[in-house]
Amino acid sequence: MIKEFRLNKFIADSGYCSRRKADILIDTGRVTVDGKSAEKGIKVTSNNIVRIDGQIVTRDEELIILIFNKPPGVTCTTLESDSSNIIKFLNYPKRIYPIGRLDKYSEGLLLLTNKGDIVNGIMRSRYNHEKEYLVTVDRPVTDNFLNKITTGIYLSELEITTKPCFAEKTSRNKFKIIITQGLNRQIRRMCEQLGFRVIKLRRTRILNIELKDLPLGKYRKATQNEVNSIIAQMNQ
């Protein structure tokens, strides 16, 4: 028996976009099934011909999750107009998306996937996923600095106070920090609020996935255990 899928899931599994964005494409008339304008909620199989803006999309059965050691200067965007975008840098043979972000000047662990639903699931802040960083600043790290970092800092630009987190000094001008939020430039903003400037920011862990000795600018496929961990977190 041929398996049926809701159209938005079929599109998400193709790696084209998330389910939510697929629904928008359907509502705006950009999706056809077997040559006819599609309606939201219909079911399709691999025997149907699904097109978005005339381009055929096919459901990808394989879940791809890449672990990438992003170098500084690479931008976490899929926009082709950005010459430094991560997709051009990796030149991976299948359509993939970054999960979350690292700002252009930061480096370290970044996850990418071909499944739009995985992207959405991992990025939802309610999951409180741990992310670990090593940070180098322009001044000696003090106990007062660490205390303020760990208890939460009001970021006036974002009009929000950061959640309590873990931080510890690792050397004179360096500290380790574990956060569960994903605010824009969060660690840099926290340091700036306290009069410190970040010299180097390197993410070393997301969940149980660690960067370890993966060379800068290189990627590897996630192990099955790592994949299972990500899916388990999404299903909580």
Disulfide bonds with the S-S distance in Angstrom:
none
